[in-house]
Amino acid sequence: MEISQRVSSINESITLKLNARANAMASEGKEIFNLTAGQLPFRPMAEFISYIRSESDFVKSFQYSPVAGYPDLRKKIIEHFQETRGIDFSTLSEEFDCAISNGAKHSLSNILGCLLNPDDEAIILAPYWISYPEMIKFCRAKAVMVESNPYDVFTPSIDEIESKITDKTKLIILNSPNNPSGTHYNEEWMKSFSELLKRHPNLIVVSDEIYYHLNYYDPKPKYYYQFDHSLLSRTIIVDGISKVLASTGLRVGWAIAPKNLISALVRLQGQTTSGANSLVQRALNSFDFNLIPSYLEPIKKHLRENAEELGNQLREFGYSHVWYQPVSAFYYLIDFSQFPIMKKFDASKDCSVEICEELLMEEGVAVVPGGPFGVKNSARISFVSDKPVFKEAIAKMLTHLTK
């Protein structure tokens, strides 16, 4: 059976692939230190779980939800966004709405499907989440990458972004806090970005804010539209419960945008997946979003302590120059090019997959190659593991890299 060219051209998710291999090796009895996780290994809030249980008593909780999501929940999500970002949609000339989907990834694919035409260009900022270029490719559009480096704490140059804008540029995807770097763009950068957008009035921004609440060092994330609210008229906000409520498997995300785009998203979703999980939506409608900060406090402490452990070990091994300070999400992008292991490889090429495979096979340490994230000869480390496990894994990895 012949597979379509669109699907044949899509690469397998390297994060899922490495995680699956590590789990398979662990099931065979091998000692594996899995630092690939893109999810928190914590139980969701008791209050949220109790609402899921109570909603399971109602027949309606097991029936189709409206394609766009339950109206009361959509209103609640918009109000929560306005409260946490300091935005008041009523002061703007445009009407905004929310569409609930089967996870933030689903919202992103819907958005790109509604906005991109063949041969359009979409700018992505490296390091970027690995699914962005594949989704763009599926829409038969072109992903245009803007590079950054660890010496600038993976903050792309505004001038470099502007140099990539052409008459084919349709949109730019912004991911702050960032997966895989564990950083977020500072206030000065966001102000400059808002000025760039004013110079290019047709440029649309997809702002992926799935890690917004997960900053463990101040200041908290800021966004360009907070300095000029009018920019929201060409902004789509993407968020969800997967990271902030440790609920990746429940598959509920959303998009907030001007109403005309939300209507298009709903039309597309209505002909593909229909509405998101009705039981979880109804539980969320009862749940108090203001409880999230207290739930995240011990989680943030855990992430911060593992980040400090990595920094301490890099210094102990004599590689403090490799260190930058992660402040949000739960990742770090380590630069292999600074270690002796690169003598075994051709540094002019991306050898991140080969190095990560070697770490897994010889040390039992699983990390995710950074090449597919747009940064060659690097790897993404997740901070979510238990502290003793994380400490041992980092020691094994650094010992191998410095041989």
Secondary structure, 3 states (H helix, E strand, C coil): CCCCHHHHCCCCCHHHHHHHHHHHHHHCCCCCEECCCCCCCCCCCHHHHHHHHHHCCCHHHHCCCCCCCCHHHHHHHHHHHHHHHCCCHHHCCCCEEEEEECCHHHHHHHHHHHHCCCCCEEEEECCCCCHHHHHHHHCCCEEEEECCCHHHCCCCCHHHHHHCCCCCEEEEEEECCCCCCCCCCCHHHHHHHHHHHHHCCCCEEEEECCCCCCECCCCCCCCHHHCCHHHHHHEEEEEECCCCCCCHHHCCEEEEEEHHHHHHHHHHHHCCCCCCCHHHHHHHHHCCHHHHHHHHHHHHHHHHHHHHHHHHHHHHCCCHHHCCCCCECCEEEEEHHHCHHHHHCCCCCCCHHHHHHHHHHHHCEECEECHHHCCCCEEEEECCCCHHHHHHHHHHHHHHHCC
